[in-house]
Amino acid sequence: MLVHVIDEARRRSCERLSLETGRMDFLLPARRLYESFGFVYCGSFGECRNAPNSVFMTKEFREVP
């Protein structure tokens, strides 16, 4: 599913793909998965600002010359 979402973002020429996930320990494997696909931690966004149980990650897409 994650590969499909990333591929679709690229197909649509998105510059960035961001996600919100939980901070709880049982979600650590999910955060590690996102990291393995190039997502990095970032500040909050959208309606989730100041959500104490949330973690925010983003992946930027750059044009290859």
Residue frames relative to the residue before (quaternion, step in Angstrom):
aa qw qx qy qz dx dy dz
M 1.0000 0.0000 0.0000 0.0000 0.00 0.00 0.00
L 0.6585 0.5113 -0.3154 0.4532 3.59 0.91 -0.90
V 0.6333 0.5227 -0.3317 0.4644 3.59 0.96 -0.83
H 0.6440 0.5237 -0.3202 0.4566 3.59 0.95 -0.84
V 0.6645 0.5000 -0.3091 0.4614 3.61 0.89 -0.91
I 0.6549 0.4997 -0.3098 0.4748 3.60 0.94 -0.85
D 0.6586 0.5059 -0.3088 0.4636 3.59 0.91 -0.90
E 0.6610 0.5028 -0.3056 0.4657 3.58 0.97 -0.82
A 0.6216 0.5259 -0.3398 0.4707 3.60 1.03 -0.72
R 0.6505 0.4976 -0.3117 0.4818 3.58 0.97 -0.81
R 0.6433 0.5351 -0.3186 0.4453 3.58 0.93 -0.92
R 0.7239 0.4162 -0.2284 0.5006 3.56 1.06 -0.77
S 0.4554 -0.7252 0.4080 0.3165 3.56 1.34 0.25
C 0.2109 0.7753 -0.5589 0.2052 3.58 0.97 0.82
E 0.3991 -0.7072 0.5322 0.2393 3.54 -1.10 0.69
R 0.8019 0.0603 0.0120 0.5942 3.57 1.14 -0.62
L 0.1232 -0.7421 0.6545 0.0754 3.52 -1.24 0.66
S 0.0354 -0.8202 0.5702 -0.0300 3.59 -0.64 1.12
L 0.0769 -0.8020 0.5918 0.0249 3.53 -1.16 0.62
E 0.2533 -0.7162 0.6288 0.1657 3.50 -1.36 0.37
T 0.0443 0.7741 -0.6303 0.0400 3.54 -0.99 0.86
G 0.6357 -0.5606 0.3765 0.3740 3.55 -1.25 0.14
R 0.5053 -0.6556 0.4928 0.2684 3.50 -1.31 0.50
M 0.5046 0.6948 -0.4101 0.3073 3.60 1.22 -0.42
D 0.6374 -0.5784 0.3653 0.3545 3.55 -1.14 0.73
F 0.6546 0.5285 -0.3407 0.4197 3.61 0.96 -0.72
L 0.6546 0.4869 -0.3169 0.4837 3.61 1.27 -0.17
L 0.3606 0.7489 -0.4805 0.2797 3.60 1.27 0.12
P 0.6375 0.5116 -0.3591 0.4504 3.67 0.87 -0.71
A 0.6299 0.5208 -0.3385 0.4663 3.61 1.02 -0.71
R 0.6637 0.4974 -0.3119 0.4635 3.59 0.90 -0.88
R 0.6374 0.5116 -0.3250 0.4757 3.59 1.02 -0.73
L 0.6096 0.5370 -0.3459 0.4694 3.60 1.06 -0.73
Y 0.6658 0.4942 -0.3075 0.4668 3.59 0.85 -0.94
E 0.6275 0.5280 -0.3331 0.4654 3.60 0.98 -0.80
S 0.6654 0.5180 -0.3102 0.4391 3.59 0.93 -0.86
F 0.6884 0.4290 -0.2681 0.5197 3.59 1.25 -0.38
G 0.6686 -0.5582 0.2816 0.4027 3.58 1.24 0.38
F 0.4525 0.6590 -0.4767 0.3657 3.60 1.21 0.23
V 0.1326 -0.7664 0.6248 0.0681 3.55 -1.14 0.75
Y 0.5801 -0.5879 0.4341 0.3597 3.55 -1.19 0.54
C 0.0145 -0.7945 0.6062 -0.0331 3.54 -1.08 0.80
G 0.6594 -0.4920 0.3858 0.4175 3.54 -1.31 0.00
S 0.6509 -0.5202 0.3809 0.4008 3.53 -1.29 0.28
F 0.0960 -0.7867 0.6087 0.0365 3.54 -1.27 0.41
G 0.8046 0.3069 -0.2147 0.4607 3.54 -1.31 0.26
E 0.7963 -0.2861 0.2372 0.4772 3.53 -1.14 -0.72
C 0.5984 0.5977 -0.3451 0.4069 3.58 1.26 -0.13
R 0.3246 0.7687 -0.5048 0.2213 3.59 1.19 0.15
N 0.8492 0.1107 -0.1287 0.5001 3.52 -1.08 0.90
A 0.3492 0.7090 -0.5268 0.3130 3.59 1.06 0.72
P 0.3357 -0.8057 0.4479 0.1937 3.62 -0.21 1.23
N 0.7294 0.4093 -0.2464 0.4897 3.62 1.10 -0.48
S 0.6005 0.5764 -0.3449 0.4340 3.57 1.27 0.23
V 0.1667 -0.7190 0.6664 0.1059 3.49 -1.34 0.58
F 0.1943 -0.7943 0.5708 0.0739 3.56 -0.95 0.92
M 0.0240 -0.7942 0.6065 -0.0291 3.54 -0.97 0.92
T 0.0827 -0.7982 0.5957 0.0329 3.56 -1.18 0.57
K 0.1441 -0.7476 0.6426 0.0863 3.53 -1.29 0.51
E 0.1935 -0.7863 0.5787 0.0970 3.55 -0.73 1.06
F 0.2662 -0.7455 0.5940 0.1433 3.52 -1.12 0.80
R 0.0998 -0.7944 0.5985 0.0292 3.55 -0.80 1.00
E 0.5022 -0.6270 0.5076 0.3115 3.49 -1.16 0.67
V 0.2897 -0.7304 0.5894 0.1876 3.56 -0.97 0.83
P 0.4039 -0.7442 0.4743 0.2409 3.62 -0.60 1.13
